[in-house]
Amino acid sequence: MPFFFFLSIYGLYLEGNVNMQPIILDLFKKQRKYLSTFLRVILKNYYYENGSIIELNNYLLYKLLDAASEDNEEELNWSF
């Protein structure tokens, strides 16, 4: 369930609704078992439509890795 919620708010975030950022960051802290899934979604949409989204995604990636380093960095994985 958190995955679909993340997809919804992340989609809004990519479309320019920066008000979604605190909600996304809260998900990173409260739904740590989904961090690998969140990471894959962000990497898949890294370039999205324009170059300015890269900076927003970089910030989210930084915060995601920060949240992962607190407890479960061993469980954080992704594949290409």
C-alpha positions in Angstrom: 0.0 0.0 0.0 2.7 2.6 0.8 4.2 1.9 -2.7 1.1 3.1 -4.5 0.8 6.1 -2.2 4.5 6.9 -3.0 3.9 6.6 -6.7 1.0 9.1 -6.5 2.8 11.7 -4.5 6.1 11.2 -6.3 4.2 11.7 -9.6 2.8 15.0 -8.3 6.3 15.9 -7.2 7.7 15.3 -10.6 5.0 17.5 -12.1 6.1 20.4 -10.0 4.1 20.1 -6.8 7.0 20.6 -4.3 4.5 20.5 -1.5 4.7 16.7 -1.8 8.4 16.7 -0.7 7.7 16.7 3.1 5.3 13.8 2.6 7.9 11.8 0.6 10.6 12.5 3.2 8.2 11.3 5.9 7.6 8.1 4.0 11.3 7.5 3.8 11.5 7.6 7.6 8.3 5.7 8.4 8.3 3.1 5.7 11.9 1.9 5.7 11.2 -1.6 4.4 10.1 0.0 1.1 13.3 2.1 0.6 14.6 -0.2 -2.1 11.4 0.1 -4.0 11.3 3.9 -3.6 14.9 4.0 -4.8 14.1 2.0 -7.9 11.2 4.4 -8.7 13.4 7.5 -8.3 16.2 6.0 -10.5 13.7 5.0 -13.2 12.4 8.5 -13.4 15.7 10.3 -12.7 15.7 12.4 -15.9 11.9 12.4 -16.4 11.1 15.2 -18.8 13.6 18.0 -18.2 16.9 18.6 -16.6 15.6 20.5 -13.6 14.1 17.4 -12.2 17.5 16.0 -11.7 18.2 18.4 -8.8 14.9 17.4 -7.1 15.7 13.7 -7.5 19.3 14.2 -6.2 17.8 15.7 -3.0 15.4 12.8 -2.6 18.2 10.3 -3.2 20.3 12.0 -0.6 17.5 11.9 1.9 16.6 8.3 1.0 20.2 7.1 1.6 20.3 9.1 4.8 17.2 7.3 6.0 18.6 4.0 5.0 21.9 4.5 6.7 20.2 4.8 10.1 18.9 1.2 10.2 18.9 -0.9 7.2 21.6 0.1 4.7 22.4 -3.6 4.3 18.9 -4.2 3.0 19.0 -1.4 0.5 19.5 -2.8 -2.9 18.6 -2.2 -6.5 19.4 -3.7 -9.9 19.5 -2.4 -13.4 
